Amino acid sequence: MKKWQWLIASIVFVVIYSCNYYGDIATKRVIHSVVYSSDDLVMMRKAVVSMLSNEDQQLPVSADVSISQLQLFETIDRFNDGYLLVYDEPFVLNALYDGMIVFTGHTKYNGKTVSVVYDTGDTVTFGFVDDFYVLPYTTVTKGAVVATKKSGELYIQIERNGEILNMEETIRWLKEQPI
């Protein structure tokens, strides 16, 4: 090949590589800001529910026993960005409010994990659950079964307005939930 052909081939390579690299960066920023913003998820969910729901089809929900069981932890300790609650009795984790599941899966530090963005704006992450019964990006209604927990440690992290609640605020949040 001649020198001018190598030069053209090099320029084409650099252009294609830079478009691919910088295009991925821009795409990741857009996806990250859309997918990981709980405010956007709550807004989108409310918009879809308002379009599809019919007020005549709504049924009243009885009192939730999940929060009363959730409040019966023996001890609480700091762990990563959240807290470990220790329980003696197994229980079922139900959705405390209407919301959307944003993550279900296994994480390195929290084992089986479920994250829920509630319509109240709070994002609650439960870790070390034994089984979860929901898929990511599905909506849940108040009282719907999200996961089960046998006795032992349960990880909880509550995020409100982009900030993770400290221990006192987490305990207060647990106690203020309607029974």
Disulfide bonds with the S-S distance in Angstrom:
none
